[in-house]
């Protein structure tokens, strides 16, 4: 298995197709922006491929200083449950080196249509060595938990990443929430 930078029309078409089905509309950025940001060196789009070159999934990251935001990570439905996610997460970590990794997940402590899926997702990342940050955010109306690897991240650093990648206007859509214990 390998991570291949998606650049051709066909490679991006496969990624876009899974992107649209794997993530809720309210959590998706306009896909046309992502390849533009990759060309500018601010994002990376990877295809997960098997040794024969078949498409198995996608990884999209945002880059700023020593921070890497794992924006999107999905395995194709027909390839799930085979350990691919764990293997790819190790590949992502190797690619990052010592840079700090940030991951946003939907809050697991709130009522939801998919509470068990959210809890399984969080448990997967915690088993992989990620740490839960003590703060939460409301990101474009969705309450998120933050998980990190290779060191903690402050809200100010997180906000700086977003404003660098997407412009200062994004600040109005990102709010720091009180810690869960004080809710």
C-alpha positions in Angstrom: 0.0 0.0 0.0 1.2 3.5 -0.7 0.2 7.2 -0.5 0.3 8.8 -3.9 0.0 12.6 -4.4 -3.2 13.1 -6.4 -2.5 15.4 -9.3 -4.0 14.1 -12.5 -7.7 14.6 -13.4 -8.4 10.9 -12.9 -6.6 10.8 -9.6 -8.5 13.9 -8.4 -11.8 12.5 -9.7 -11.5 9.4 -7.6 -10.7 11.5 -4.5 -13.5 13.9 -5.2 -16.1 11.1 -5.5 -15.2 9.5 -2.2 -14.9 13.0 -0.6 -18.5 13.8 -1.5 -19.9 10.5 -0.1 -17.7 10.1 3.0 -18.1 13.5 4.6 -21.3 15.4 5.5 -21.9 18.5 3.3 -21.6 20.8 6.3 -18.1 19.5 6.9 -16.8 19.7 3.3 -14.8 22.6 1.9 -15.4 23.4 -1.8 -13.4 20.7 -3.5 -12.1 23.0 -6.3 -10.2 24.9 -3.6 -8.3 21.9 -2.4 -6.2 21.3 -5.6 -5.5 25.0 -5.8 -4.2 25.0 -2.2 -2.1 22.0 -3.1 -0.5 23.8 -6.0 0.3 26.7 -3.6 2.0 24.3 -1.2 -0.6 24.8 1.6 -2.4 21.5 1.3 -1.6 17.9 0.2 -4.0 15.5 -1.5 -3.1 11.8 -1.3 -4.7 8.8 -2.8 -4.4 5.6 -0.8 -3.5 2.9 -3.4 -2.9 -0.8 -3.2 0.3 -2.2 -4.8 -1.6 -2.6 -8.1 -2.6 1.1 -8.1 -6.2 0.6 -7.2 -7.9 3.4 -5.3 -8.5 2.6 -1.6 -9.1 6.0 -0.1 -8.0 9.6 0.5 -5.9 11.8 2.8 -6.1 15.6 2.6 -3.9 17.8 4.9 -3.3 21.5 5.5 0.3 22.7 6.2 1.4 25.6 8.3 4.8 25.9 9.9 5.2 22.7 12.0 1.5 22.0 12.1 -0.4 19.6 9.9 -4.2 19.5 10.0 -5.6 16.1 8.8 -8.6 17.7 7.1 -10.0 14.5 5.5 -9.1 10.8 5.9 -11.4 8.1 4.4 -11.1 4.6 3.2 -13.4 3.4 0.4 -16.4 1.4 1.6 -15.3 -1.8 -0.1 -11.9 -1.6 1.6 -13.0 -0.8 5.2 -12.4 -3.2 8.0 -9.2 -4.6 6.7 -6.7 -2.6 8.8 -6.0 -0.1 6.0 -6.9 2.9 8.2 -4.3 2.0 10.8 -1.6 1.3 8.3 -2.3 4.6 6.5 -2.2 6.5 9.7 1.3 5.1 10.3 2.3 6.2 6.8 0.9 9.7 7.4 2.9 9.9 10.6 6.1 8.8 8.8 5.5 11.4 6.1 5.0 14.2 8.8 8.2 13.5 10.7 8.3 15.6 13.9 5.6 18.0 12.8 2.5 18.2 15.0 -0.6 16.6 13.7 -4.0 18.0 14.4 -7.3 16.1 13.8 -10.9 17.3 14.2 -13.6 14.9 15.1 -17.3 15.5 15.9 -17.8 15.8 19.6 -18.5 12.4 21.2 -20.2 13.8 24.3 -23.2 15.3 22.5 -26.4 13.7 21.3 -26.1 12.7 17.7 -27.5 10.4 15.0 -24.3 8.4 15.0 -23.0 8.3 18.5 -21.4 4.9 18.3 -19.6 5.7 15.1 -18.2 8.9 16.6 -17.0 7.0 19.7 -15.4 4.2 17.5 -13.6 6.9 15.4 -12.2 8.6 18.5 -11.1 5.3 20.0 -9.3 4.4 16.8 -7.3 7.6 16.9 -6.5 7.3 20.6 -5.3 3.7 20.1 -3.0 5.1 17.4 -1.3 7.4 20.0 -3.2 10.6 19.4 -4.0 12.8 22.5 -7.2 14.6 23.2 -6.8 18.4 23.6 -8.7 19.9 26.6 -10.4 22.5 24.5 -13.2 22.2 21.8 -14.2 24.4 18.9 -17.3 25.3 17.0 -16.1 25.1 13.4 -18.6 26.4 10.8 -21.4 25.5 13.2 -20.2 22.0 14.0 -18.8 21.3 17.5 -15.5 19.4 17.3 -13.0 17.8 19.6 -9.3 18.2 18.7 -6.8 15.3 18.8 -3.1 15.8 18.4 0.1 13.9 17.9 3.8 15.0 18.4 2.8 17.7 20.9 -0.1 19.8 22.1 -1.5 22.7 20.0 -3.0 25.8 21.4 -6.2 27.4 20.2 -4.2 30.3 18.9 -1.9 28.1 16.9 -5.0 26.2 15.5 -6.6 29.5 14.5 -3.4 30.8 12.9 -3.3 27.6 10.7 -6.8 28.3 9.5 -6.3 32.0 8.9 -3.0 31.3 7.0 -4.6 28.6 4.8 -8.1 30.1 4.3 -7.8 33.8 5.1 -8.6 35.9 8.2 -12.3 35.9 7.3 -12.5 32.4 8.6 -12.1 33.6 12.2 -15.7 34.4 12.4 -16.6 30.7 11.8 -14.3 29.3 14.5 -15.2 29.6 18.2 -13.4 28.3 21.2 -15.8 26.4 23.4 -15.7 26.1 27.2 -13.9 22.9 28.5 -16.4 20.0 28.8 -16.1 19.9 32.6 -17.4 23.5 32.9 -20.4 23.0 30.6 
